Amino acid sequence: MQCDFPHFIMMNSTIYEAAPGAFYAIRAIDVSIHLFDLMLVPFSCIAVIRAGVMHRNFRLQVCLANLYFVIGVIARFVILYYEFYDIPVREDDCLLNTAEIIRLFILDYFCTIVFSLAIERTVATHFWSWYEKCSPSTLLVLVGVELLSLVPDLTLPFLSRTGIISHVYVFVFQVAAWTSSILIFFRVYHINVRLSNGMAKGAVLETYSVARTFQVRENIEVFKYMFSMVAPAAIVGLPAFICFGFRAYGPHDWHLARHLVWASFDIFCALFGLAYLVSSIISNPRIYKEFLNIGLVALLLSKCG
C-alpha cells in the first residue's frame, strides 16, 4: 500500500516566489517562536523539578513531555532544511522519513498527554498509600504510563509513513485519544473532589486520615495544574489541525491559499509549545516562584527592575 499521508515538505523556492514577503515572514515567525520554545524548556524543567509540590512521577512526566517537544523541534528544523535548500523529496530518504515520523509522533503524543497524566493520577487515587511514599517501585508506574502512550504514538506514524495503514487511522486515533483523555480526566477529578468533600464533612485526626487527605489535595492540585497547562495549548494548537486538513484536502485550484495555510501550520505548532511551556511555569504559584529563583532569571529581573 502506497503512503497516502501528505509530506510535511510541501514548499520550495518556486512556491515562495508566488508571495515571497508573506512566506518568508511566516517562516521567520515560525523559526523565532520555535527557538524561543527551546530556550524555555530548561527553565520549565528546572522550575517543575525544584518545586517538589507534586509527586515525583508527575513532575518527571512534565519534563519528559518537554524533552519530546525538543526532539520534535529538531525534526522540524530538519524538514525546514529540506525546504529551504530545495532538496528533492524521495520516499527512500531515511533522514526525511525519520523527521516526518517524529513530527507525527509529537502530534500524537500531545493528543494523548492528558490520557497518560490522568492514568498516573488514577493510580495515585486508588493506590495512594503506596504511591504517596515515592518509593523506587512507584517509578514502574511512570514507565508503564509512558509506554501506554509511546507505543501507539510511535507505531501509528511509522505504519502510516511506510504505507501499511491509511493516514485516516492516525486521525481517528488522535480524536479517540483526545476524547478518552478528557473523559478520564474529568472522571478521576470528580472522584477526588467527592473524596475531598467527604473528608471535610467527617475528618478525623488520624495518621491514615491526614495522609489520605494530603494525597487527595495533591490530586486536585495536579488536575487544576494539568487543566491550566493543557487547555491554553489545546486552544492555540487547534488551528494547526485545520491548516493541515485544508492543505491536504482543500480545493486544488486554490494553490496560493493552500500553501500559505500550510506555511502557517508550523506557527500554530510552535505557539502550542509556547503556550504549554509558559503555562507549565505560571500555572502553579510555587513552580512560578522557583522559576523566578533560577539564577539567570533572577539576574535578568534584577537588571530590568
C-alpha positions in Angstrom: 0.0 0.0 0.0 1.4 3.4 -1.0 1.8 6.0 1.7 -1.2 8.4 1.5 0.0 10.7 4.2 1.0 14.2 2.8 4.6 15.1 3.3 5.4 17.9 5.7 7.6 19.3 3.0 5.2 20.8 0.6 7.0 24.0 -0.4 10.2 25.1 -2.3 11.7 28.2 -3.7 9.3 28.2 -6.7 6.3 28.3 -4.3 8.0 31.0 -2.2 8.3 33.2 -5.3 4.5 33.4 -5.5 4.4 35.6 -2.4 7.9 35.9 -1.0 7.1 38.6 1.5 4.3 36.5 3.1 6.2 33.2 3.0 9.5 34.5 4.5 7.6 36.5 7.2 5.7 33.4 8.2 8.9 31.3 8.3 10.7 34.0 10.3 7.9 33.9 12.9 7.9 30.1 12.8 11.6 29.8 13.5 11.7 32.6 16.1 8.9 31.0 18.2 10.5 27.5 17.9 13.8 28.9 19.1 12.1 30.7 22.0 10.4 27.5 22.9 13.8 25.7 23.0 15.1 28.5 25.4 12.1 28.0 27.7 12.4 24.2 28.0 15.3 24.0 30.6 13.7 26.8 32.7 10.4 24.9 32.7 12.1 21.6 33.7 14.2 23.2 36.5 11.2 25.1 38.0 9.0 22.0 38.0 11.6 19.7 39.4 12.7 22.1 42.1 9.2 23.0 43.2 8.6 19.5 44.7 4.9 20.3 45.2 3.6 17.3 43.3 4.5 13.7 43.0 7.9 12.9 41.5 6.4 10.9 38.7 4.1 13.7 37.6 7.0 16.2 37.6 9.1 13.7 35.5 6.2 13.3 33.1 6.1 17.1 32.5 9.9 17.1 31.9 9.6 14.1 29.5 7.0 16.0 27.5 9.4 18.9 27.3 12.1 16.5 26.0 9.8 15.1 23.4 8.9 18.6 22.3 12.6 19.4 21.8 13.1 16.3 19.7 10.1 17.4 17.6 11.6 20.9 17.1 14.8 19.3 15.9 12.8 17.2 13.4 11.1 20.5 12.4 14.4 22.1 11.6 15.5 19.1 9.5 12.3 19.4 7.4 12.9 23.2 7.1 16.4 22.4 5.8 15.0 20.3 3.1 12.5 23.0 2.2 14.9 25.9 2.1 17.6 24.1 0.0 15.1 22.5 -2.4 16.3 19.0 -1.6 14.2 16.6 -3.7 11.6 14.6 -1.7 12.3 10.8 -2.0 10.3 8.0 -0.4 13.6 6.2 0.4 15.2 9.2 2.2 15.8 7.8 5.7 16.5 11.2 7.3 13.4 12.8 5.9 11.2 9.8 6.8 12.6 9.8 10.3 12.0 13.5 10.7 8.4 13.2 9.5 7.6 10.2 11.7 8.9 12.2 14.7 6.7 15.1 13.7 3.7 12.8 13.6 4.8 11.2 16.9 4.8 14.6 18.6 1.3 15.4 17.3 0.1 12.0 18.6 1.9 12.3 21.9 0.4 15.7 22.8 -3.0 14.3 21.8 -2.5 11.5 24.4 -0.6 13.5 27.1 -3.8 14.2 29.1 -4.5 10.5 29.0 -1.1 9.5 30.4 -1.3 12.2 33.1 -4.8 11.2 34.0 -3.8 7.5 34.3 -1.0 8.5 36.6 -3.4 10.3 38.8 -5.8 7.3 38.7 -3.1 5.2 40.2 -2.4 7.9 42.8 -6.1 8.0 43.7 -6.7 4.2 44.1 -3.2 3.2 45.5 -2.5 6.3 47.4 -1.0 4.6 50.5 1.8 3.1 48.4 2.1 5.8 45.8 2.5 8.8 48.0 5.6 7.3 49.6 7.5 7.8 46.3 9.4 4.6 46.8 11.6 3.4 43.8 8.9 0.9 42.9 6.5 3.7 42.0 8.7 4.6 39.1 7.2 1.5 37.4 4.0 3.5 37.1 5.9 6.2 35.2 7.4 3.6 32.9 4.0 1.9 32.3 2.1 5.1 31.7 4.7 6.3 29.2 4.7 3.0 27.3 0.9 3.2 27.1 1.3 6.4 25.3 4.6 5.9 23.4 3.8 2.6 21.8 0.7 3.7 19.8 2.2 7.2 19.3 5.2 5.8 17.6 3.6 2.8 15.9 0.8 4.6 14.0 3.0 7.3 12.4 5.5 4.6 11.3 2.8 2.4 9.8 1.3 5.5 8.1 4.5 6.8 6.6 5.5 3.4 5.4 2.1 2.9 3.7 1.0 0.0 5.8 -2.1 1.8 7.0 -4.1 4.8 5.8 -3.4 8.1 7.5 -7.1 8.2 8.3 -6.4 5.8 11.2 -3.9 8.3 12.6 -6.6 11.0 12.7 -9.1 8.6 14.2 -6.6 7.7 16.9 -5.9 11.3 17.7 -9.6 12.1 18.0 -10.3 9.0 20.1 -7.2 9.6 22.3 -8.2 13.2 23.0 -11.8 12.3 23.7 -11.0 9.4 26.1 -8.3 11.6 27.8 -10.9 14.3 28.6 -13.4 11.7 29.9 -10.8 10.0 32.1 -9.5 13.4 33.3 -12.9 14.6 34.5 -13.9 11.2 35.9 -10.9 11.0 38.2 -11.1 14.7 39.1 -14.7 14.2 40.1 -13.7 11.2 42.3 -11.1 13.3 44.1 -13.4 16.3 44.6 -16.0 13.9 46.1 -13.4 12.4 48.4 -12.3 15.8 49.5 -15.8 17.0 50.3 -16.5 13.8 52.2 -13.3 14.2 54.3 -14.2 17.9 55.0 -17.5 16.8 56.5 -16.2 14.0 58.6 -12.5 14.5 59.1 -10.7 12.6 61.9 -7.3 13.4 63.2 -5.6 10.1 62.5 -2.4 9.4 60.6 -4.4 7.5 58.0 -6.8 10.4 57.5 -4.1 13.0 57.3 -2.1 11.1 54.7 -5.2 10.4 52.7 -6.3 14.0 52.8 -2.9 15.2 51.7 -2.9 12.8 48.7 -6.4 13.9 47.6 -5.5 17.5 47.9 -2.4 16.9 45.8 -4.5 15.1 43.2 -6.9 18.1 42.9 -3.9 20.5 42.7 -2.4 18.4 40.0 -5.6 18.2 38.0 -6.0 22.0 38.2 -2.4 22.4 37.1 -2.9 20.0 34.2 -6.0 21.8 33.0 -4.3 25.2 33.3 -1.3 23.8 31.4 -3.1 21.9 28.6 -6.2 24.0 27.9 -4.4 27.1 26.6 -2.1 24.9 24.5 -5.0 23.0 23.0 -6.9 26.2 22.1 -3.8 27.7 20.4 -2.9 24.4 18.7 -6.3 23.6 17.2 -5.8 25.8 14.1 -2.8 23.7 13.2 -5.1 20.7 12.6 -7.4 23.0 10.5 -4.4 24.1 8.5 -3.3 20.6 7.9 -6.7 19.5 6.7 -7.1 22.5 4.4 -3.7 21.9 2.8 -4.3 18.2 2.3 -8.0 18.3 1.3 -8.8 21.9 0.3 -9.8 23.0 -3.2 -6.9 22.0 -5.6 -7.2 25.2 -7.6 -6.6 27.4 -4.5 -2.8 26.9 -4.8 -1.5 30.0 -3.1 -4.1 29.9 -0.3 -3.3 26.3 0.5 0.4 27.0 0.5 0.0 30.0 2.8 -2.2 28.0 5.1 0.3 25.2 5.2 3.2 27.6 5.9 1.1 28.8 8.9 0.7 25.2 10.2 4.1 25.2 12.0 3.4 28.6 13.5 0.4 27.2 15.4 2.5 24.1 16.3 5.2 26.5 17.7 2.5 28.5 19.5 1.1 25.3 21.0 4.6 24.6 22.5 4.9 28.2 23.7 1.5 28.1 25.4 2.3 24.7 27.0 5.7 25.8 28.3 4.6 29.1 29.6 1.6 27.6 31.3 3.8 24.9 32.9 5.7 27.7 34.6 3.0 30.1 35.6 0.0 27.8 36.3 1.2 26.9 39.8 2.4 29.6 42.2 5.2 27.5 43.8 6.5 26.4 40.4 6.4 30.0 39.3 8.3 31.1 42.4 11.0 28.5 41.7 11.2 29.9 38.1 11.8 33.4 39.4 14.6 32.0 41.7 16.5 30.4 38.9 19.9 32.2 38.8 19.7 33.6 35.2 16.1 34.6 35.6 16.7 36.3 38.9 19.7 38.1 37.3 17.7 39.3 34.4 14.9 40.5 36.6 17.3 42.4 38.8 18.8 44.1 35.8 15.4 45.0 34.4 13.9 46.0 37.8 
